[in-house]
Amino acid sequence: MTTPDARVTPLEVRAPRAGRVLEIDFADGHRGIYPHAILRGYCPCAVCQGHQGPIRFVPGGNEELTDLGEVGDYALRLTWGDGHATGIYTFNFLRDLCTCSECNPAEPVETGRTFSRG
């Protein structure tokens, strides 16, 4: 049996209706901050990112978050206002994508980052 990693174990996810930011409280005490524009721009699905290469920011798309659901105990599936819902956002990926001042002190809403897959 493996021990859960507190760094990527969510305790609470908040996405208020008509809000523009999703927040996740992780078991290690960190509060992740995710503006909808960043989440949509870094959608990890194959339609947005292709099938290989790093995950990069892709501008555009509806940024209204209309629904979210759990994918097992490792990810969230986000549904956007235009019906796009194929991205599976793992908690590992979300932790790396965090825009809080602790994680990204220089540029809290940076869109030039890339992320490896996996």
N, C-alpha and C positions, 0 to 999 in steps of 0.2 A: 504494500500500500504506500502511495506517495503522499507526502505532506503538501497541502495546498500552499501556493506562493502568495503571501499576503499582499505583495506588490500588485498582483493582478486579480485579486479576489474582491469582487464588488460587494459592498454591504447595502448600498442604496443607489438607485439611479433616479434622477429627477429630470423631467422634460416637460415643463408646464405648457399647456395648450397656449398657442399664440406667442410663446416665448421664442427667443432666438439663440438660446444656449442650453445645452444638455450638461448636467453635472453628474459625476460619479464619485461616491465616497468609497475608497478602497480600504481593505482590512489593515493596511499598514499606517492608516491615518491620513493619507494623501487625499485631497479633493481635486479630481480632474475636472477641467473646464474645457468645453468643446463648443465653440460657436458653430451654428448650423452651416455657415458658409465654408468653414474648414472641413466639417464632416462630409458635406456634399462634394466639395472639391477633391477630397482624398478618398472618395468612394472606392473600395478595393475590388469591385466586381470586374469581371472580364469585359463587359460592355464599356465601362469607363476607362479601364487600364490596359486592356489587351490581355494576352495570355502569358506574357513573359516580360522580364525587365523590372526595374524598380517601380514602386507605386509613387506617382507624382501628382501634383495639384493640377486638376483639369477644371478650369472655370466654366461656369454656366450651370444650368439645371435649377429646378425649383428648390428653394431652401426652406420651405415650410415642412416641418416634421409633423406628419399626420399620425404616425403609429410607430411603435417599437415593440419588438418581441424578443424573447430569449431564444438562443440557439444552444441547446444543451446547457452546460454550465460554463461555457468558454467564450461566448460571443453574444452580440446583439444584431438583430436584423432591423434596419431602419427603413421606414416607408416615407417617401417624400410626396409633396403635394401634386406632383405630376404622375404619381403612381409607381415611380421607380423604386424597387424594393429588392434588388438582387445582390446588394452588397452585404457581406457578412463581416462585421467589425469585431474581431477578436479582442478580448480584454488586453492582451499583450500589445496589439496594434494601437488600441485606444490609449493605453498608458504612454506609449511613445509619441502619440499625436497630441498629448495634452498641451494646452496653450497658457497654462497658469504662469505667473511671474517666477515661480520656483523652477519650473521646467524650461522655460524660454524667457529668461530675464531681458535679453536684448530686444527681441521682437516678438511680443506675445501673439501676434496673428501673422506669422510668417507663412508664405505660400510657396517658397522656393525650395523647401526640403523634399527629399525623396526617401523612401523606405524600402528596404529589401523585403522580399516575399518570404514568409515562413516564420 
